[in-house]
Amino acid sequence: MTLDSDAAPDIADSPPGRRRIQTTSLAQEAYAVLQRMIVRGELAPGERIAEPALCEQLGISRTPLREALRMLASDGLIATRRNRNAVVTRIDPQELEHLFEVEAGIESLAVSLAARRMTNTELKQLDTLQERLEKLHAKGDRDGYFALNQRIHALLVAGAKNPVLEETHRRLLGRLERARYLALDRLGRWQESTDEHRAILEALKARDGERASRLLADHVQHTGESITQINRD
């Protein structure tokens, strides 16, 4: 395998079941691939991490794989066990409740600032992305919708023009990705989420920070409630 230090990882052209990483940052790219597999449920909660099989699947040695596993463990996505295989962690309902509380606080603060600080160009970009989001929903493209949804949330926080707030949110969002993706499974939540995004955008365009903040806090709360219901079911 030839590595290109300037190339992004290209896994789309790999044969089914094999995700070859083509970059010198093997540990980082292995982390990104494995995180996506965990978020999408390809590596299920409670599943053991079979290192030899993953090394073969990703085309890497154990050293970068184990570094990737350490990063995943720091995110709370896997649990390492002495002299035993690591396992994908199960979703902890109480931890999720705490995480969603923090996310609601961060995002509602961010969007209240963004209503004053976002440029008209940035608002037009969000408007364009919202239209794409609605088209992805209409097509039933769950993975595409989810990826764009994550991007929109990041842009909303970036609109606050507060680097500390943005970095804090970035770290938190990684821990919530799996739960957010799972929430789309709940009947009606996908449409509800799309409508909530539209309402938040309209409040931002009106420069109504108070309304945007309240709507976004409710949006995050509804997602958390969806996860709680899925766990109960």
Phi, psi and omega in degrees: 000130179267130180260140178239114186293341181262357185267144173283158179298133181243100181251355185292328185267004180287152176300155179306135177085357180232128181238090183283130182264126183241074179198157179282338179275069189297316182296316180297318181288324175297320177302313182297317181294314182292322178299318180296321179297322180290315180300318181279356178084007176292328167250108190277155175306132181089351182286140178284145177270107180271100186301313181302318181294320179291323176301317179292318182295320184267347180072037180228168178273177183288334183298305177294329178296316181292328175294320177297320179295324177296320178294321178294324178294323179292335176277353182080014182271335174227160176241124178272146182226133184300125177061020177221161179297143172293157178229151174289129183289153173273155180285124181268112184303320182291319178297319179299319178302316180293318181296318180291328175298315180294317181298318179300319179295314182295312185289324179292322175295315182299315185287333176293325176286321182298327180301331179266331192256341180291141177280164177297326178296318179294323178293323177294323177297316178297322179298317178296317180293325178296320178297319177296321179299316181293325177292320178295322177296316180296327179280345183077023179275087186295315182294318178296319178299314183297315180299317180290323177301316178298319180296318180297316178300319179296320180291325177299317179289322179298332180295344178287344180058040180232101185301325180293316178298318182295317180293319178299317180294320181301317180292321181292319184298325178300324180283342183257355185304314184299318180292320179298317180296318180297327183298332181292347178286337184287131182304123177091341185290326181300310179296317180301315180297318179298316179295321180295321177298318179298317180295320178297316180299316181297323177295321178295317180297331177276000182058034179261086184296323181295315180292317180300319180296315180294317181295320181289322176298318178295320180301312179295319179298318180297322177297316178299321179294324178296318179295319178300318180292320178298318178298321179293322181290000000 
